[in-house]
Amino acid sequence: MWIAHPYATIINAESIGKNFSCIHCTTLGATSKGRPTIGDYVSLGANVTIIGNVHIGNNVTIGAGSVVVSDLPDNCVAVGNPAKVIKTISPLKA
């Protein structure tokens, strides 16, 4: 896990996979329905919020300022509020 500039960052996830990185003002938050589950090789821009029982797939990049309230599949780039997939990317090679 790599947290660059960890100011105002809240990490409350069910689980976080390997090679996770995020920038300042990240929130992984719980609701009454659960906490986020983060896959492997996930990278979050500044000021990203992921809240509730949400699953983030493997090899995902989430753009700065995005709010994630629903699942994101493997191998994608997502941005916005609410976050939407804008691009699929090549799977990582083992």
Residue, then its C-alpha position, 0 to 999 in steps of 0.5 A: m500500500w502506498i499513500a502519497h500525502p496522507y492528509a485527510t485520508i480515511i481508510n475503512a475498507e473490508s479488504i484492500g488488495k496488493n499494490f494499492s495506491c491513493i493520494h490525499c483526501t481519499t475516503l473509503g467509508a462504511t455505510s449501514k450496508g457495508r464497507p468497500t472491497i478493493g482489488d489488486y493494482v488499484s490507484l486512486g487520484a486525489n479526493v476520491t470517495i468510495i462508500g458502502n458495500v462497493h467492489i472495485g475490481n483488479n487493475v482499476t484507476i479512479g480519477a481525482g474527485s470521483v465518487v464511487v457508489s457502485d461496483l467497478p469491473d476489472n481493467c478500467v478507468a472510472v471518473g465522475n460523480p457518480a463514477k462511470v467507466i470511461k475506458t477499459i485497459s489491458p489486463l496486467k500480465a502475470 
